[in-house]
């Protein structure tokens, strides 16, 4: 096959790869944008899958980092405040309302978080609470400051996450925020 034919066949297949990827739900861990989070009633809804096994970042370093027969059940929900990575001035600006690792409190944020199992014939609520997000940051780096929302136990399966902002927080309206479910820090 000539290189021109090979190139044209790749171009023909690439759009279908995107379609196949769009059909698959998100898999834990993930962070998704939460636009308009500063307005009361702003909602985020996403379907996701809790895998049978986790694939930690250190998997290539450890001979057997995870027992394949024992799924990870404990996950942590985070609210991430984004800043321009490497821009110290922007980091300090975001730190004013996000909080800092050194103990400085940020603004209070209340969220209604709901996680529903959608794997079977009936939907069953796994988590449904109004949460006051911690005022102190739990981690910072890679262009974001993370605050822990809460922990949740999930068995392998399919779920729907719905997050709603409870209060108006005008300072957060123009800001970029993400909501995520990921591995717990430390421990």
Secondary structure, DSSP 8 states (H G I E B T S, - for coil): --HHHHHHHHHHHHHHHHHHHHHS-EESSEEEE-TTTTSTT-EEEEEEEE-SS---TTTTTSTT-S-TTS---EEEEEEEEE--TT-HHHHHHHHHHH--TTS-----EEEEEEEEE-SSSS-EEEEEEEEEE-SS-SEEETTEEEEEEEEEE--SEEEEEEEEE-S--GGGTTS-EEEEEE--S--
